[in-house]
Amino acid sequence: MSKGTLKFGISERMRGLLCLLGQSVVYEEASELFATMLGIDICTPQIQRVCTYYGKAIDPLVKADCEAVIPRLESGKGQDKMYVMVDGSMVYTRDQGWRELKLGRLFHDSQVVNIQAHRREVLESVYVSHLGSVEEFFPKFERHLVGYTDKVIIGDGAKWIWNWADDNYPGATQILDFYHAKEKLVLFARAQYREEQTRLNWIEQQTAKLLDNGLEEVLLSLRSCRANNQEAKLAKQKAIDYYVEHDDRMQYKTYREQGLMIGSGPIEAAHRSVIQQRMKLSGQKWSVQGAQAIANLRCYKHSGAWNLVKAVIAAAA
């Protein structure tokens, strides 16, 4: 037996490899890859146990403010702003059915690069996840925000996001995701206008107003437009209520003039690449602990912080 392997009877390096492969592909495939590439037979339950054990070991260390295992962004350049994005998506668990997994993403604006005319990519990010309540997620997430002063928080209309931002970071720039704002116009127009070109023209006109800090004009257009049916009436009122609630987060012309992003695409992309690609495959059912463990490992891998996972493995029994 290798030194320091009382829990599993395998070397530290092998435990690291099991975690690395287990967070990347389903456990059965990980077992097959070990057999094919290394000629080592490791059963599926063993890979699962190792991944769950060390993935779970991360949270108590973060909760204890163990700086050595908390991923950090490299220091920003000059007056770099830090984008803060959070969102939730559903993961299916065996014991509790569908549960919402919260995911946070942090990155500096200097890490946002243009790769095409209308497409940008974020080079470096830190990700944080939690399968559970916002009361548990935010303290975990906030440990990664310490030391950053100029924050830009972008999110959809979820009240839990903005309540947290208002209470904890009143000086931050808050931006309602533009595409969620536009979606309200689209939903109303679909119900209101049968003729396609009329519908598209109306959406285009109102969208241009939103982008020009013309929220009041959009609200005037909505309020003065008589709904043609009940669906349109409901969509109209939902749009009005949504815009009134978030009016101070919808100054899109101002944000763009300041060089800021106005969309939450990076956090939506993160849900797909960090969480869903591994955790929402056909037929998957997770234990709550197993889901959190894999989410932790994937966040560290995608944060470029796998060396911190290796440190956890080296320190644990």
Contacts in CASP RR format, 6 or more apart in sequence:
PFRMAT RR
TARGET T0000
AUTHOR 0000-0000-0000
METHOD contacts of the structure
MODEL  1
MSKGTLKFGISERMRGLLCLLGQSVVYEEASELFATMLGIDICTPQIQRV
CTYYGKAIDPLVKADCEAVIPRLESGKGQDKMYVMVDGSMVYTRDQGWRE
LKLGRLFHDSQVVNIQAHRREVLESVYVSHLGSVEEFFPKFERHLVGYTD
KVIIGDGAKWIWNWADDNYPGATQILDFYHAKEKLVLFARAQYREEQTRL
NWIEQQTAKLLDNGLEEVLLSLRSCRANNQEAKLAKQKAIDYYVEHDDRM
QYKTYREQGLMIGSGPIEAAHRSVIQQRMKLSGQKWSVQGAQAIANLRCY
KHSGAWNLVKAVIAAAA
1 9 0 8 1.000
2 9 0 8 1.000
2 10 0 8 1.000
2 11 0 8 1.000
2 12 0 8 1.000
4 12 0 8 1.000
4 317 0 8 1.000
5 11 0 8 1.000
5 12 0 8 1.000
5 15 0 8 1.000
6 317 0 8 1.000
7 53 0 8 1.000
7 316 0 8 1.000
7 317 0 8 1.000
8 15 0 8 1.000
8 46 0 8 1.000
8 49 0 8 1.000
8 50 0 8 1.000
8 53 0 8 1.000
10 18 0 8 1.000
10 50 0 8 1.000
12 313 0 8 1.000
12 314 0 8 1.000
15 50 0 8 1.000
15 54 0 8 1.000
15 313 0 8 1.000
16 50 0 8 1.000
16 54 0 8 1.000
16 309 0 8 1.000
16 310 0 8 1.000
16 313 0 8 1.000
17 34 0 8 1.000
18 30 0 8 1.000
18 42 0 8 1.000
18 46 0 8 1.000
18 47 0 8 1.000
18 50 0 8 1.000
18 51 0 8 1.000
19 50 0 8 1.000
19 51 0 8 1.000
19 54 0 8 1.000
19 55 0 8 1.000
19 297 0 8 1.000
19 309 0 8 1.000
19 313 0 8 1.000
20 301 0 8 1.000
20 306 0 8 1.000
21 30 0 8 1.000
21 33 0 8 1.000
21 34 0 8 1.000
21 47 0 8 1.000
22 30 0 8 1.000
22 47 0 8 1.000
22 51 0 8 1.000
22 294 0 8 1.000
22 297 0 8 1.000
23 51 0 8 1.000
23 278 0 8 1.000
23 294 0 8 1.000
23 297 0 8 1.000
23 298 0 8 1.000
23 301 0 8 1.000
24 30 0 8 1.000
24 278 0 8 1.000
24 301 0 8 1.000
25 33 0 8 1.000
25 278 0 8 1.000
26 278 0 8 1.000
26 281 0 8 1.000
26 284 0 8 1.000
27 44 0 8 1.000
27 45 0 8 1.000
27 47 0 8 1.000
27 48 0 8 1.000
27 51 0 8 1.000
28 44 0 8 1.000
30 44 0 8 1.000
30 47 0 8 1.000
31 41 0 8 1.000
31 42 0 8 1.000
31 43 0 8 1.000
31 44 0 8 1.000
31 47 0 8 1.000
34 40 0 8 1.000
34 41 0 8 1.000
34 42 0 8 1.000
35 41 0 8 1.000
35 42 0 8 1.000
48 290 0 8 1.000
51 290 0 8 1.000
51 293 0 8 1.000
51 294 0 8 1.000
51 297 0 8 1.000
52 287 0 8 1.000
52 289 0 8 1.000
52 290 0 8 1.000
52 293 0 8 1.000
52 294 0 8 1.000
53 293 0 8 1.000
53 316 0 8 1.000
54 293 0 8 1.000
54 297 0 8 1.000
54 309 0 8 1.000
54 312 0 8 1.000
54 313 0 8 1.000
54 316 0 8 1.000
55 292 0 8 1.000
55 293 0 8 1.000
55 294 0 8 1.000
55 296 0 8 1.000
55 297 0 8 1.000
55 309 0 8 1.000
55 312 0 8 1.000
56 289 0 8 1.000
56 290 0 8 1.000
56 292 0 8 1.000
56 293 0 8 1.000
56 296 0 8 1.000
57 312 0 8 1.000
57 316 0 8 1.000
58 69 0 8 1.000
58 296 0 8 1.000
58 297 0 8 1.000
58 300 0 8 1.000
58 309 0 8 1.000
58 312 0 8 1.000
59 140 0 8 1.000
59 292 0 8 1.000
59 296 0 8 1.000
61 69 0 8 1.000
61 312 0 8 1.000
62 69 0 8 1.000
62 70 0 8 1.000
62 140 0 8 1.000
62 143 0 8 1.000
63 139 0 8 1.000
63 140 0 8 1.000
65 143 0 8 1.000
68 308 0 8 1.000
68 311 0 8 1.000
69 308 0 8 1.000
69 311 0 8 1.000
69 312 0 8 1.000
70 143 0 8 1.000
70 144 0 8 1.000
70 308 0 8 1.000
71 126 0 8 1.000
71 144 0 8 1.000
71 300 0 8 1.000
71 303 0 8 1.000
71 304 0 8 1.000
71 305 0 8 1.000
71 308 0 8 1.000
72 126 0 8 1.000
72 144 0 8 1.000
73 82 0 8 1.000
73 106 0 8 1.000
73 107 0 8 1.000
73 108 0 8 1.000
73 124 0 8 1.000
73 125 0 8 1.000
73 126 0 8 1.000
73 148 0 8 1.000
74 108 0 8 1.000
74 124 0 8 1.000
76 82 0 8 1.000
76 108 0 8 1.000
76 110 0 8 1.000
77 108 0 8 1.000
77 110 0 8 1.000
79 150 0 8 1.000
80 108 0 8 1.000
80 109 0 8 1.000
80 110 0 8 1.000
80 150 0 8 1.000
81 108 0 8 1.000
81 109 0 8 1.000
81 150 0 8 1.000
81 151 0 8 1.000
81 152 0 8 1.000
81 173 0 8 1.000
81 260 0 8 1.000
82 106 0 8 1.000
82 107 0 8 1.000
82 108 0 8 1.000
82 109 0 8 1.000
82 148 0 8 1.000
82 150 0 8 1.000
82 151 0 8 1.000
82 152 0 8 1.000
83 105 0 8 1.000
83 106 0 8 1.000
83 107 0 8 1.000
83 108 0 8 1.000
83 109 0 8 1.000
83 112 0 8 1.000
83 151 0 8 1.000
83 152 0 8 1.000
83 153 0 8 1.000
83 154 0 8 1.000
83 261 0 8 1.000
83 266 0 8 1.000
84 104 0 8 1.000
84 105 0 8 1.000
84 106 0 8 1.000
84 145 0 8 1.000
84 151 0 8 1.000
84 152 0 8 1.000
84 153 0 8 1.000
84 154 0 8 1.000
84 169 0 8 1.000
84 172 0 8 1.000
85 104 0 8 1.000
85 105 0 8 1.000
85 106 0 8 1.000
85 153 0 8 1.000
85 154 0 8 1.000
85 155 0 8 1.000
85 264 0 8 1.000
85 266 0 8 1.000
85 267 0 8 1.000
85 270 0 8 1.000
86 102 0 8 1.000
86 103 0 8 1.000
86 104 0 8 1.000
86 105 0 8 1.000
86 137 0 8 1.000
86 141 0 8 1.000
86 155 0 8 1.000
86 161 0 8 1.000
86 267 0 8 1.000
87 102 0 8 1.000
87 103 0 8 1.000
87 104 0 8 1.000
87 155 0 8 1.000
87 156 0 8 1.000
87 158 0 8 1.000
87 161 0 8 1.000
87 264 0 8 1.000
87 267 0 8 1.000
87 268 0 8 1.000
87 271 0 8 1.000
88 100 0 8 1.000
88 101 0 8 1.000
88 102 0 8 1.000
88 103 0 8 1.000
88 271 0 8 1.000
89 100 0 8 1.000
89 101 0 8 1.000
89 103 0 8 1.000
89 271 0 8 1.000
89 275 0 8 1.000
89 276 0 8 1.000
89 280 0 8 1.000
90 98 0 8 1.000
90 99 0 8 1.000
90 100 0 8 1.000
90 101 0 8 1.000
91 98 0 8 1.000
91 99 0 8 1.000
91 100 0 8 1.000
91 101 0 8 1.000
91 131 0 8 1.000
91 275 0 8 1.000
91 279 0 8 1.000
91 280 0 8 1.000
91 286 0 8 1.000
91 291 0 8 1.000
92 98 0 8 1.000
92 99 0 8 1.000
92 280 0 8 1.000
92 283 0 8 1.000
92 284 0 8 1.000
92 285 0 8 1.000
92 286 0 8 1.000
93 99 0 8 1.000
93 131 0 8 1.000
93 285 0 8 1.000
93 286 0 8 1.000
93 287 0 8 1.000
93 288 0 8 1.000
93 291 0 8 1.000
94 285 0 8 1.000
94 286 0 8 1.000
94 287 0 8 1.000
95 287 0 8 1.000
95 288 0 8 1.000
96 288 0 8 1.000
99 131 0 8 1.000
99 132 0 8 1.000
99 288 0 8 1.000
99 291 0 8 1.000
100 131 0 8 1.000
100 132 0 8 1.000
101 129 0 8 1.000
101 130 0 8 1.000
101 131 0 8 1.000
101 132 0 8 1.000
101 275 0 8 1.000
101 279 0 8 1.000
101 291 0 8 1.000
101 295 0 8 1.000
102 129 0 8 1.000
102 130 0 8 1.000
102 131 0 8 1.000
102 132 0 8 1.000
102 134 0 8 1.000
102 137 0 8 1.000
102 141 0 8 1.000
103 127 0 8 1.000
103 128 0 8 1.000
103 129 0 8 1.000
103 267 0 8 1.000
103 270 0 8 1.000
103 271 0 8 1.000
103 274 0 8 1.000
103 275 0 8 1.000
103 299 0 8 1.000
104 127 0 8 1.000
104 128 0 8 1.000
104 129 0 8 1.000
104 141 0 8 1.000
104 267 0 8 1.000
104 270 0 8 1.000
105 125 0 8 1.000
105 126 0 8 1.000
105 127 0 8 1.000
105 266 0 8 1.000
105 267 0 8 1.000
105 270 0 8 1.000
106 125 0 8 1.000
106 126 0 8 1.000
106 127 0 8 1.000
106 128 0 8 1.000
106 144 0 8 1.000
106 145 0 8 1.000
106 148 0 8 1.000
107 122 0 8 1.000
107 124 0 8 1.000
107 125 0 8 1.000
107 126 0 8 1.000
107 266 0 8 1.000
108 124 0 8 1.000
109 152 0 8 1.000
109 259 0 8 1.000
109 260 0 8 1.000
109 261 0 8 1.000
111 122 0 8 1.000
111 123 0 8 1.000
111 124 0 8 1.000
111 125 0 8 1.000
112 120 0 8 1.000
112 121 0 8 1.000
112 122 0 8 1.000
112 123 0 8 1.000
112 261 0 8 1.000
113 120 0 8 1.000
113 121 0 8 1.000
113 123 0 8 1.000
114 120 0 8 1.000
115 121 0 8 1.000
120 261 0 8 1.000
122 266 0 8 1.000
124 304 0 8 1.000
125 266 0 8 1.000
125 270 0 8 1.000
125 302 0 8 1.000
125 303 0 8 1.000
126 144 0 8 1.000
126 303 0 8 1.000
126 305 0 8 1.000
127 270 0 8 1.000
127 274 0 8 1.000
127 298 0 8 1.000
127 299 0 8 1.000
127 302 0 8 1.000
127 303 0 8 1.000
128 140 0 8 1.000
128 141 0 8 1.000
128 144 0 8 1.000
128 299 0 8 1.000
129 274 0 8 1.000
129 275 0 8 1.000
129 292 0 8 1.000
129 295 0 8 1.000
129 296 0 8 1.000
129 298 0 8 1.000
129 299 0 8 1.000
130 136 0 8 1.000
130 137 0 8 1.000
130 140 0 8 1.000
130 141 0 8 1.000
130 292 0 8 1.000
130 295 0 8 1.000
131 288 0 8 1.000
131 291 0 8 1.000
131 292 0 8 1.000
131 295 0 8 1.000
134 160 0 8 1.000
134 164 0 8 1.000
138 164 0 8 1.000
138 168 0 8 1.000
142 168 0 8 1.000
145 151 0 8 1.000
151 169 0 8 1.000
151 171 0 8 1.000
151 172 0 8 1.000
151 173 0 8 1.000
152 172 0 8 1.000
152 173 0 8 1.000
152 175 0 8 1.000
152 260 0 8 1.000
152 261 0 8 1.000
153 161 0 8 1.000
153 165 0 8 1.000
153 169 0 8 1.000
153 172 0 8 1.000
153 173 0 8 1.000
153 174 0 8 1.000
153 175 0 8 1.000
154 175 0 8 1.000
154 176 0 8 1.000
154 177 0 8 1.000
154 261 0 8 1.000
154 262 0 8 1.000
154 263 0 8 1.000
154 264 0 8 1.000
154 267 0 8 1.000
155 161 0 8 1.000
155 175 0 8 1.000
155 176 0 8 1.000
155 177 0 8 1.000
155 180 0 8 1.000
155 264 0 8 1.000
155 267 0 8 1.000
156 176 0 8 1.000
156 177 0 8 1.000
156 180 0 8 1.000
156 264 0 8 1.000
157 176 0 8 1.000
157 177 0 8 1.000
157 180 0 8 1.000
157 242 0 8 1.000
157 245 0 8 1.000
157 246 0 8 1.000
162 174 0 8 1.000
162 246 0 8 1.000
162 249 0 8 1.000
165 172 0 8 1.000
165 174 0 8 1.000
173 255 0 8 1.000
173 260 0 8 1.000
174 248 0 8 1.000
174 249 0 8 1.000
175 249 0 8 1.000
175 255 0 8 1.000
175 260 0 8 1.000
175 261 0 8 1.000
175 262 0 8 1.000
175 263 0 8 1.000
176 246 0 8 1.000
176 249 0 8 1.000
176 250 0 8 1.000
177 262 0 8 1.000
177 263 0 8 1.000
177 264 0 8 1.000
177 265 0 8 1.000
178 210 0 8 1.000
178 211 0 8 1.000
178 252 0 8 1.000
178 262 0 8 1.000
178 263 0 8 1.000
179 263 0 8 1.000
179 264 0 8 1.000
179 265 0 8 1.000
180 264 0 8 1.000
181 210 0 8 1.000
181 242 0 8 1.000
181 243 0 8 1.000
181 246 0 8 1.000
181 250 0 8 1.000
182 203 0 8 1.000
182 207 0 8 1.000
182 210 0 8 1.000
184 235 0 8 1.000
184 238 0 8 1.000
184 239 0 8 1.000
184 242 0 8 1.000
184 243 0 8 1.000
185 202 0 8 1.000
185 203 0 8 1.000
185 206 0 8 1.000
185 207 0 8 1.000
185 210 0 8 1.000
185 218 0 8 1.000
185 239 0 8 1.000
186 203 0 8 1.000
187 235 0 8 1.000
187 238 0 8 1.000
187 239 0 8 1.000
188 222 0 8 1.000
188 232 0 8 1.000
188 235 0 8 1.000
188 236 0 8 1.000
188 239 0 8 1.000
189 199 0 8 1.000
189 202 0 8 1.000
189 203 0 8 1.000
190 199 0 8 1.000
190 235 0 8 1.000
191 227 0 8 1.000
191 228 0 8 1.000
191 229 0 8 1.000
191 231 0 8 1.000
191 232 0 8 1.000
191 235 0 8 1.000
192 199 0 8 1.000
192 202 0 8 1.000
192 225 0 8 1.000
192 227 0 8 1.000
192 228 0 8 1.000
192 229 0 8 1.000
192 232 0 8 1.000
192 235 0 8 1.000
192 236 0 8 1.000
193 199 0 8 1.000
193 202 0 8 1.000
206 218 0 8 1.000
206 221 0 8 1.000
209 215 0 8 1.000
209 217 0 8 1.000
209 218 0 8 1.000
209 221 0 8 1.000
210 218 0 8 1.000
210 250 0 8 1.000
210 252 0 8 1.000
211 252 0 8 1.000
211 253 0 8 1.000
211 256 0 8 1.000
212 252 0 8 1.000
212 253 0 8 1.000
213 251 0 8 1.000
213 252 0 8 1.000
213 253 0 8 1.000
213 254 0 8 1.000
215 243 0 8 1.000
215 247 0 8 1.000
215 250 0 8 1.000
218 243 0 8 1.000
219 240 0 8 1.000
219 243 0 8 1.000
219 244 0 8 1.000
222 236 0 8 1.000
222 239 0 8 1.000
222 240 0 8 1.000
223 240 0 8 1.000
225 236 0 8 1.000
227 233 0 8 1.000
227 236 0 8 1.000
243 250 0 8 1.000
252 262 0 8 1.000
255 261 0 8 1.000
255 262 0 8 1.000
256 262 0 8 1.000
270 302 0 8 1.000
273 302 0 8 1.000
274 295 0 8 1.000
274 298 0 8 1.000
274 299 0 8 1.000
274 302 0 8 1.000
275 295 0 8 1.000
275 298 0 8 1.000
278 294 0 8 1.000
278 298 0 8 1.000
279 286 0 8 1.000
279 291 0 8 1.000
279 294 0 8 1.000
279 295 0 8 1.000
279 298 0 8 1.000
286 294 0 8 1.000
297 309 0 8 1.000
300 306 0 8 1.000
300 308 0 8 1.000
300 309 0 8 1.000
301 309 0 8 1.000
END
